[in-house]
C-alpha cells in the first residue's frame, strides 16, 4: 500500500530509504538539518524537499534517520509539529538500539514504534544512497504491549515497501541479539584492523578485507551505538574474551584438538548465518554493504 512518508536525515540510510520508497510509488517528503541536502535529494528524484516538520502533518509515517543520540529529540520535535493533524503520522526510526529509546518515547501515546533495518555500509552520505540497499534485508520492528496494532502495521508497510523481510522483537531482546549479530562483530573487526602494522599491510588480502570492512565505519556514529547498547555489548565482549582465553590456553599447551574444536565452533556460527539467508540473497546485495 503506497502511503506518504517523511524521511528526515538524508545520509546513506535515509537517502536510500527515500529512493526505495519513491521508486515503490510512495509520496516522499525529504527533510535534513541542512536544507541543501534535502534539495539535492529532490533533484535526484527521491521526493519533495520540505523545510519544516509541520509540512508533514498529512504524512502517514515519519522516519528518523539521524544518529542514535539525536533520535529522541528529533522524534519529539516531529510529534509536536504534527500534533494538531487530524491523524498525526506514526513515527519510527532506523537506530541500532531500541530498549532505552522505546522506553524514552513511550509517552508519545503510541505514536512511536521502533524499527531497525539490518542494512548499511561503511560509506556515508547522500552521494552513496542506493534504492537497492534494503532489498531482501531484515527489518526488525519493536512494538511494546502498549503499541496500537494500526501503528505497527504502518511501520511494517514502510519496510515492506523498501523491500525488507520483517521480524518483530521486544525492544530489550532486540538489543541483546543485535549485540551478537552486529555490535560485537564491529568491535572485533576494529581490533583486527588496528593490529595491522605498516609492515604487514602489503600482505593483507581478501580475508583481512572481508573481516575488517566495517572497521572503516564512522567512529562518531559507532561510538554512539556502542554506548547506547553498552550493557549488552559488555556481555558479548566478556564472552569473546573468555573464548580468546580458551584459545590462548590451548596454544600454550600445544593442544591441536582443542584448537580445531575452537575453530570448528566458528565455522558452525558461519553456517548458521548462511542458513538464515534467503535463497536469493546473493542477487540482492547492494553495491556497497553504519552501520548495521
N, C-alpha and C positions, 0 to 999 in steps of 0.2 A: 504494500500500500504506500503510494507516494505521499509524503507529507511536506510540511515546511519546517526547516531546521535552521537554527542559529549555530554557527561554529565560531567560537572565539579562541584565538591563539593559533595563528596560521603558520606554524613551523612545519616540519616534516609530517607530524602526525595529523594535525588539524588540516593542513593543506591537502594531504592525501585523502582524508575523510571527506572534505568538501568536494574534491574531484570525483571521488567514487559515487557520492550521493547525487551530485549533479548529473553524472552520466547515467544514473539509475532513474532519473526523472523527478527527483525531489527538487523543491524550491529551496535554495540555499542562501542564507544571509551570512555575510562574511564580516567578521569583526577582529580587529587587532589593536593592541595598545598604540601602535603607530599606524595611522590611517593609510599611509602609503603602501604598507604591506597588504592591507585589505584591497586597496585599489589595484595592486599588481595581480592579486588572486582573481579579481573580477576580470582583468584584461586577459587572463589565462583561460577564462570561461568557466570558473569554478562556482560562480554565483554572483550575488549583488552585494557590493560593499555598503556597510552602514557605519555611522559614526557614534551612535548612541544605542544602548540596550533597549530603550523604550520603543525603538523602531521594530523590535522583535516581539512585541506584545501579542501578535497574532500567530506566532510560531507554535507548532505542536511540541517542540522539544528544543532545548539548548544544550550544547555540548561544550564543556570547559576543557580546552586542550592546552592549558598552561602548565608550568612546573608545579610539582606536588604541593609545595609550601603555599602557593598562592591560590589554590583551588577553592578553599572555603570562602575567602574574601570575594573572589570573582562570582562564585555561586550566589552568595548573599546579595551582591550588587545586582545581578540579573533578576533575582527573586523580587527585590524591592522595585526595580524599574518596570517590571511587568505585572506587579501585584494587582493593578486595577483592571486588568484584562478580564473579559467575560470568562475566558478559560485560559488561565496563565499556563505558559509552557512548563512541561516537565523538565527537570534539569538533571543532566548526568555529566560524567567526566571520563577521562582516559587514564587516570592516575594509577600508579603501580601498587599503592597500598589503599586499603579500604576500611579497616576496623575503626581507627580513630576518626577518619573522615566521615564515615556514615553516622557515627555517634555524635560528632560535632554538628552535623547538619540535620539531625533528627527533628529539630524544632521548626523546620520549614514545612511541616504539616503534610508530609508525604510527597512533596514536590520533587525531592531529590532521591534519585536511585543510582547507586554506584555502579560503574562498569569499568572494565579494563580489557582492551584488546591485546592479545599476546602477539604483537607485531611491532616492528620498529627497525631502527638502523643506527649504526654509529655515525651516520651522516645526519646533519641537522639543517633546518631552514626550508623555506617555501620552495627554493630552487630545486630541492630533491624530492618534492611531492610526487607521488605515483598513485594513480587511481587503482592500481592492482595490489597495493600494499596489504590490504586486509583480506584479499581473496583466499578462501579456504582456511584462514586463521581462526583460532578460538577467541571468542569474546566472552568474558566472564561477567555475569550480571549478579549483583549482590543486594537483592531486596532484603528487608528485615520483616519481622512479623507485622509491623505497622504499615508497611508499604502497600498502597492501593494496587490491586491487580491491574487496573487500567493503566497506571503509571508504568508498571513493569512491562506491560505489553507494548507501550510506545517505545521504550528503550530497546526491546527485542526487535521491533520493526526496524529501528535505526540500524542495528548491527547486521540484521538480515539484508538490509538494503546495501550495505557496504560489502556484502559477500562473505560474512563470517559464519562459522559454526558456533552454537551457543551452549554455555554451561552456566547453571545457577549455583552459587555458593553462598554460604553465610559469610559476612564480611571478615570475621576473625579467621575462619577456615581458609578463606582466600589468602590472607596474609601468610599463614603457615605454609601453604602449598606453594605459593609464588616464591617464598624464600628458598625453597628447594629447587624449583624449576627455573628460576631466573636470577635471583639475587646472589645466592652462593656461587653459581657459575660465573657471574660477573666478577665477584671478588677473586675467585681462583684464576680467572683469565688475567686479571690485573697482576696477581702475584707472579704468574708465569712470564708476563711481558716485562715487568720491572726487573726480573732476574737476568734478562738478556743483556749481555755486555756488548760493547762495540766490537770486540774481537770475535764474538760468537755470531753476531748479526748476519754476516755473509753466509753462514752455514744454515740459517733457518730457512725452512721450505714450507711445504703445504701443511704439515702437521702443526707447526707453530702458527701459521696464518689462520687455520681453522680454529685452533684452540684459543687464540687471543683476539679474534676480531672485535669482540665487544669491548675490549680494553681501550679501544680508540674512542669510546663514547665520551660525552661531556662530563668532566669531573664535577661541575656545578650541579647538573641535573642528578647525577648518580649519588653524590653525597647527600642530597635531599632525600632521595629514595631510601638509601640505607638507614639514615637517621629516622625517617618516618616509620620504618619497619624494623627498628633496631632489636626489639625483643626476639622476634622470630629469626632474624639474621644472626644474632649472637648464638642462638641454639644450633643453627646449622654450622657456624664456624667451629663451635666446640666439637660437634660431631666430626667435622673434617680434620680437626687437629688430632682427634683420637685415631682416625684411620691412618693418618700420616705417622703417628707414633707406632702403630702396629707395623707399618712398612719399615720404619727405621729399625725396629727390634728384629724383624726378620732378616734385614740386610746385615745387621751386625752379627747375627747368628749364622749367616750363610744358609738360611732355610729356604731353599728354592721352592718347595712345595707350598709353603705359606705365601711366598711372593706370587706364585702362579695363581693361587686361590684369590689373592687380593686383586690381581689384575682381571681375573675372570669375573669378579663381582662388578668391576667397572664395565666390562663387556655386556654383562646382563642388564645393567642400567641403560646402556645404549640401545640394547634390543627392546627394552620397554618403551623407549622413546620412539623407535622405528615402528613398533606395533601400534602405537597410538596415533600415527599419522594417517590421514585419509588416503585412499588409493591414488588419487590424482594429485597429491601434494607436490610432487616433483614438477608438474607442469604449471603450478600456481605460484611459484616463487616470484616475488617482486625482483626488480633489477638490483636492489640493494637491501639486504635484510639487517630509546633511549631505553629509546630503550624499550625492552620488553617488560 
